[in-house]
Amino acid sequence: MTPSNLLIMAVANEKNDSMYSLINNHYSGLARTTPHDSEISQKIAKAFAYDDEDLGAIPAGANLGVSCGNPVVLGKLRQVSFDLNPQSTMKGETVVDLGCGAGFDIFQAANKIGETGKAIGIDMSEEMLARARLNAAKSSVTNVEFHQSRINSLPLPTESVDCVISNCVINLVPESDKPNVFSEIFRVLKAGGRVAISDILEKKPMGEAMRQDMGLLVGCISGASAVEDGYEKPAFKVRFSFSPLKDGHEPILLIAGYEDIAIIDKKHDLNIYKISEVFNIKDKPITSSTDSPAASPGCCCGNGKSLKKGDASRIAEIDFNEWVVYETKHPVEDPRWLSIKDTYAKVVRKLVSRNPTLGKPDPKKHHLESRIGASRCAIFTMNSNQIVTSQHYTSTSDIKEYFLRRRKAEEDGIHRTTNCIHILEGLDPEFVDVYGSCLMIDPIFFAKQDRNDVWDTLDLQDDYSDTELLPSLTDPDKYFRLKYREMRRFGPDFKHWRTVCSVTGSHLSAVGFQWKLDSIAALERKCSFWFRKPAHGSEGWDAIILCDPPLRRVFCAGGIIPQAMKSTPFQGGYLDFLGFDTLMKNSDGRFKEGPPRTCLFDDLCFYFENHSDVLFETEGASPAFVASVFLKKIVASHYMKVIDYFDIVLQRLSHIEYRLTRHIDWEGSASQWSEKQEQWSSLQLTLRRLTEYSADVQSILSSLQIPPTALDFPPRRPGISSSNSASASLASQLSTDRDFLAIHARLLTLKARVTSSMSWTQTLSSIMANRDALKEARRSVKEARNAKAFTIMGLVFIPLAYTSALFSMSGEYGPGEGRFWVYWAVALPMMILVSGAAWGLSRLDELGWRRWGKVKES
Ligand SMILES: C[S@@+](CC[C@H](N)C(=O)[O-])C[C@H]1O[C@@H](n2cnc3c(N)ncnc32)[C@H](O)[C@@H]1O
């Protein structure tokens, strides 16, 4: 290095050092002076979408009102689903907050990742960290730690972090050190890790004077990176740019190695921080006409008290909205949601343009528990002597070793003669990665298992795709996916409304009859089957059955913390699908215990471990049939349980049907009507569920390519062709075509019954409504008659009273006087006259109507 270069470096270092110490002093001052939970700090935090619940869950004194976004929400931090795999040594997520201040985001992150995770705060200010540590000591959090360091050189091991968050800090780093911040983020993140940053960008050039303004620097403004700025290092490339994205101009942060991470302009009102009295603009109203205070942002100047004299008034003059607050957008929107290691992730990435479904996970799953550590696998190996052995794995490195052994044997020229059925539970990206790359599986197989087919218009706009493959591409001997329901009974406090499995996001639906069936729900489940025949001339096939993990915890409507949920199979679970004769024959009269019915994985392992002998007896069965038969049988048996459940529901329904169709029951009080309404909505819900289930069975029929004629006996499925009658009988017992067709027919029958109940009810209710209207009309006529009688009485007495009033004035005409007869002589004719006139008028009226009616009729 030349002396002049050394000099330039020394000057730059000195400049940086003075900048660091200025910033350090400013924020250390804030750490000392900012009061606990001040109104301004709360207002600023709420302006960035932190709610009362968030703020209430962190220690008082952690929020200094110096944030400019909400990276905790953005980072979608998760708790590892530990209890799914008790043997797992996996821990909760590790999250690092760059420039953590007094721990505002760290404490929120710590709540989200749970006790087994770790939230690490990094800050260069000793006083900030002292305040953060004091906050930690005052609360009971055990999963946080703080380190004093600059963020351009992190004291953390490589690939040790799941999510990096940062809130309004990167702008404070001197320009020449900013690239190192990103290279450090890149270094410490694990493969598939996420970045969630909230910060400030320069939208239009701020000019040298502003750039040099130290008040603005410490206030997070003049250090903001400019749009179109970029940092490049061998390992990564960061670029902020206004790329013309789909809806106009959105800045985009490109970090090579992380894929493109879009950033969004939050359009917050940066002037909110001027609510501080320090800036002489007391409780200035929110300036943006479009933003409500709750949606408005802050600025990281804090309460302004630690600014130098003059800085505050100068800052108050500036309209900060000329710069933008940005946040990285959906950091998990990466093809690596499916697979995190480069080997398979590359395949996924290359196929995204062909199958957009692979690009993004199910949008409803962002909030779910981590799938990492939630998988297990069992491999059943069948050799040519019809002996089945099994190996169980919970660690990906063991599975990798298994595949390496297999490959080595093949390379050594040892021909594989064994067939393998791999039963996989859960979608741990590492498991997906090993299987995907070792067996070279189309990633659609895994992606489709992830989808829950629950959409809303926002998801559609965000380009999430769930389109099915063309039916001509489906081949049940290569791949199929079955959707089914597991009927389960829960505790009495079970609320089925918008309750989903915490790992798969699958829905728990009930029909809600509000009686005893209320604690029973149908848990949505899926399983996928994949099969590959060996290349021509060689032996040894592989089949994979991918199952959903069992239900252990759920998210209830609106909840963010998963709740443990215990359940038992409805009525003890499905009935065994192996016939009595088969059991007798294969167990020498000593019956083995039945399947555990805990989850599909356990049940499949049970059947492969205890009953694989029946598979070898189905002479002529295709390998794909052999590998998938237990799976299909269990799914069909679950459907039988669904039908059973709806049979019970229909028994209830027949009671309702009876009552709904008896007109006598419709006559009653308003409370009876509301009961009828409830019954009506139960009928509707039942119909909706049955429609859904029959559609699912319909799709099973088409994906298994079951012809409508399969009711013929013996089955004509290409899977089995046998000449031996015993084997043919077993084969017919194991065929699932008839099962699914019969299930479909029964669901349709149940549906038809509910539909007709609904139409009867509808007809009867309209008859009853008409009858009630008629009754009402009659009542009105009666009322009118009564009114008429009263009118007549009035007509009689009013003239009398009137005349009496006239004559009461003179004594001669008074009662008992000589001319009192005149009163009667006047009053009586007047009464007759008035009554006659009234009668005449009403007759005229009637005649008029009649004539008018006649005219109309003619
Ligand atoms: C605007 S505050 C944000 C604090 C916190 N993120 C929050 O939202 O409450 C900036 C924080 O970053 C710290 N900081 C600034 N530059 C830093 C750097 N280069 N390295 C480490 N910490 C830094 C400051 O000490 C301060 O605590």
The ligand as a MOL file (V3000), in Angstrom:
LIG
                    3D

  0  0  0     0  0            999 V3000
M  V30 BEGIN CTAB
M  V30 COUNTS 27 29 0 0 0
M  V30 BEGIN ATOM
M  V30 1 C -32.0130 4.0780 16.4960 0
M  V30 2 S -31.4390 3.0790 17.7800 0 CHG=1
M  V30 3 C -32.4150 1.6550 17.5370 0
M  V30 4 C -32.4570 0.8120 18.7630 0
M  V30 5 C -33.3740 -0.4070 18.6550 0
M  V30 6 N -33.1600 -1.1130 17.4450 0
M  V30 7 C -34.8330 -0.0080 18.8180 0
M  V30 8 O -35.5740 -0.0740 17.8270 0
M  V30 9 O -35.2260 0.3480 19.9110 0 CHG=-1
M  V30 10 C -29.8910 2.6270 17.2200 0
M  V30 11 C -29.1070 1.7020 18.1210 0
M  V30 12 O -28.0580 1.1450 17.3720 0
M  V30 13 C -26.8460 1.2600 18.0680 0
M  V30 14 N -25.8200 1.4220 17.0360 0
M  V30 15 C -25.6760 2.4240 16.1610 0
M  V30 16 N -24.6590 2.1700 15.3280 0
M  V30 17 C -24.1580 0.9760 15.6840 0
M  V30 18 C -23.0920 0.1670 15.1950 0
M  V30 19 N -22.3550 0.5430 14.1750 0
M  V30 20 N -22.8560 -1.0030 15.7970 0
M  V30 21 C -23.6110 -1.3990 16.8610 0
M  V30 22 N -24.6190 -0.6770 17.3630 0
M  V30 23 C -24.8930 0.4980 16.7720 0
M  V30 24 C -27.0170 2.4570 18.9450 0
M  V30 25 O -26.1880 2.3750 20.0860 0
M  V30 26 C -28.4780 2.3720 19.2950 0
M  V30 27 O -28.6860 1.6330 20.4390 0
M  V30 END ATOM
M  V30 BEGIN BOND
M  V30 1 1 1 2
M  V30 2 1 2 3
M  V30 3 1 2 10
M  V30 4 1 3 4
M  V30 5 1 4 5
M  V30 6 1 5 6
M  V30 7 1 5 7
M  V30 8 2 7 8
M  V30 9 1 7 9
M  V30 10 1 10 11
M  V30 11 1 11 12
M  V30 12 1 11 26
M  V30 13 1 12 13
M  V30 14 1 13 14
M  V30 15 1 13 24
M  V30 16 1 14 15
M  V30 17 1 14 23
M  V30 18 2 15 16
M  V30 19 1 16 17
M  V30 20 1 17 18
M  V30 21 2 17 23
M  V30 22 1 18 19
M  V30 23 2 18 20
M  V30 24 1 20 21
M  V30 25 2 21 22
M  V30 26 1 22 23
M  V30 27 1 24 25
M  V30 28 1 24 26
M  V30 29 1 26 27
M  V30 END BOND
M  V30 END CTAB
M  END
